[in-house]
Amino acid sequence: MSENKDDLERLSSHELHRRAMERARHHVDLAFLWRLFRALPAAEAAAGNVDAARAGVAQMTGLIGDVISVREEQDPALLDALRPIYIDYLAKHS
């Protein structure tokens, strides 16, 4: 059953979170989860939790680093496959 935006606006933030996470898990919606993951530090800051935002960025960076390190040990070609992304990012932000 699909709900319209007005119906969803009436729900509590807690209920919206519960439903969104349930749907994302059910549909293995990694794009949504990544979007949420990326938005968390800014949301923490907007909620007045600046220290939590900083800690979140540090934690996310560490988690991503851990994943890349582990994958690199298992598959040395991974970083080579990611080279275009790294080059594009560094070229745009140098």
Secondary structure, 3 states (H helix, E strand, C coil): CCCCHHHHHCCCHHHHHHHHHHHHHHHCCHHHHHHHHHHHHHHHHHCCCHHHHHHHHHHHHHHHHHHHHHHHHHCCHHHHHHHHHHHHHHHHCC
